C-alpha cells in the first residue's frame, strides 16, 4: 500500500510485513546497506539501513539494529532484527516497521535514479529452514 505524491512516485511501507526470514534480490541489491541512506529512497520516506556490520558465516545468527532515516536524524526510528551470513548471501529476520512510511532498504535501492525500481524481498524458508541450518552446525 502506498500513496502517490506526484514527484517521487508511490511511497510504500513495511509496517504490515509478516515476521519472517528474507533475502534481498533484484533491483534492491543483495544486502542491507550499512550506512545511512538518504531520505525518500527505496520507495519510501524513511529508508532502513543496518546500523553495524554484517556477520561472518562463523558468527551464526546475530542480533542487529536497523535505523530509519528521517529529518536530520539517521536513526529517528529503529527496529531490532536478526541476521545470518549464509556463505555467499545474507538473510534477515524482519518484522513490521515501527510506523509508516518506513521500509527496509537494499544496497542498490538508495540511489536517487532508482526511484522506479522497487526493492524485492524474497521470503526464504522462514524459521524451519533457519532451524535446519543451525542444527547442521551443532
C-alpha positions in Angstrom: 0.0 0.0 0.0 1.3 3.5 -0.8 0.3 6.9 -1.9 1.4 9.0 -4.9 3.0 12.3 -4.1 3.5 13.4 -7.8 7.3 13.8 -7.6 8.8 10.7 -6.1 6.1 8.3 -7.2 4.4 5.9 -4.9 5.7 5.6 -1.4 5.4 2.3 0.4 5.9 1.0 3.9 6.8 -2.3 5.6 4.5 -1.8 8.6 2.5 -4.9 7.6 5.4 -7.1 6.7 5.0 -10.5 8.2 7.7 -11.6 10.6 10.0 -13.9 8.7 13.4 -14.6 7.1 14.0 -12.5 4.0 16.8 -12.2 1.3 17.3 -9.1 -0.8 17.5 -9.5 -4.6 16.7 -7.9 -7.9 16.7 -4.1 -8.1 17.1 -3.9 -4.4 20.7 -5.3 -4.5 22.0 -8.2 -2.4 22.1 -6.9 1.1 21.1 -4.2 3.5 23.3 -1.0 3.4 25.5 -0.4 6.5 25.5 3.4 6.3 22.7 6.0 6.5 20.5 6.1 3.3 19.1 9.4 2.2 15.5 10.3 2.8 12.9 9.5 0.1 14.9 6.5 -1.2 13.9 2.8 -1.5 10.4 3.7 -2.4 9.6 5.4 1.0 10.1 8.4 3.1 12.3 6.9 5.8 14.6 4.1 4.5 16.1 1.5 6.8 19.7 0.5 7.0 21.8 -1.9 9.1 23.4 0.0 11.9 26.6 -2.0 12.2 28.4 -4.6 10.1 27.2 -7.9 8.6 28.2 -11.0 10.4 30.7 -13.6 9.3 29.5 -17.0 8.4 31.0 -18.4 11.6 29.1 -15.9 13.7 25.8 -17.7 13.1 22.6 -15.7 13.7 23.3 -12.3 15.3 21.1 -9.6 16.7 21.3 -6.3 14.9 19.6 -2.9 14.7 18.0 -1.3 11.7 17.8 2.5 11.7 15.3 4.5 9.7 16.4 8.0 8.4 14.1 11.0 8.6 14.7 14.7 9.1 18.2 15.3 10.3 18.3 12.0 12.3 19.8 8.9 10.6 18.2 6.8 13.4 14.9 8.5 14.2 13.2 5.1 14.4 14.8 1.7 14.8 13.9 -2.0 14.8 15.7 -5.0 16.2 16.3 -7.8 13.7 18.4 -10.9 13.3 20.9 -11.5 10.5 22.7 -14.6 9.2 25.6 -14.9 6.8 24.8 -18.0 4.6 28.3 -18.1 3.0 27.5 -16.1 -0.1 24.4 -14.2 0.8 22.6 -12.8 3.9 19.2 -13.4 5.3 17.4 -11.1 7.6 14.7 -11.9 10.1 12.4 -8.8 9.6 9.1 -7.8 11.1 6.8 -4.9 10.7 8.4 -1.5 10.8 7.5 0.8 13.8 5.3 3.0 11.6 4.6 4.0 8.0 6.3 5.3 5.7 9.4 3.2 6.7 10.9 0.4 4.6 13.9 -1.9 4.8 16.3 -0.8 2.1 18.7 -2.9 -0.1 22.2 -1.7 -1.1 21.0 -0.7 -4.6 17.7 0.9 -3.5 19.2 4.0 -2.1 20.3 5.5 -5.4 18.2 8.5 -6.4 17.9 7.4 -10.0 16.4 4.1 -8.9 13.1 5.6 -7.8 11.1 3.5 -10.2 12.7 0.2 -9.1 11.1 -1.5 -6.2 13.3 -3.5 -3.8 12.3 -7.1 -3.7 12.4 -9.1 -0.5 12.3 -12.8 -1.2 10.9 -14.7 1.7 13.2 -17.6 2.5 12.2 -20.8 4.3 11.1 -19.0 7.4 12.1 -20.4 10.8 12.1 -24.0 9.7 14.9 -23.5 7.2 16.9 -21.4 9.6 16.5 -24.0 12.3 17.8 -26.7 10.0 20.9 -24.5 9.3 21.5 -24.2 13.0 21.1 -27.9 13.7 23.6 -28.8 11.0 26.2 -26.7 12.7 25.8 -28.3 16.1 
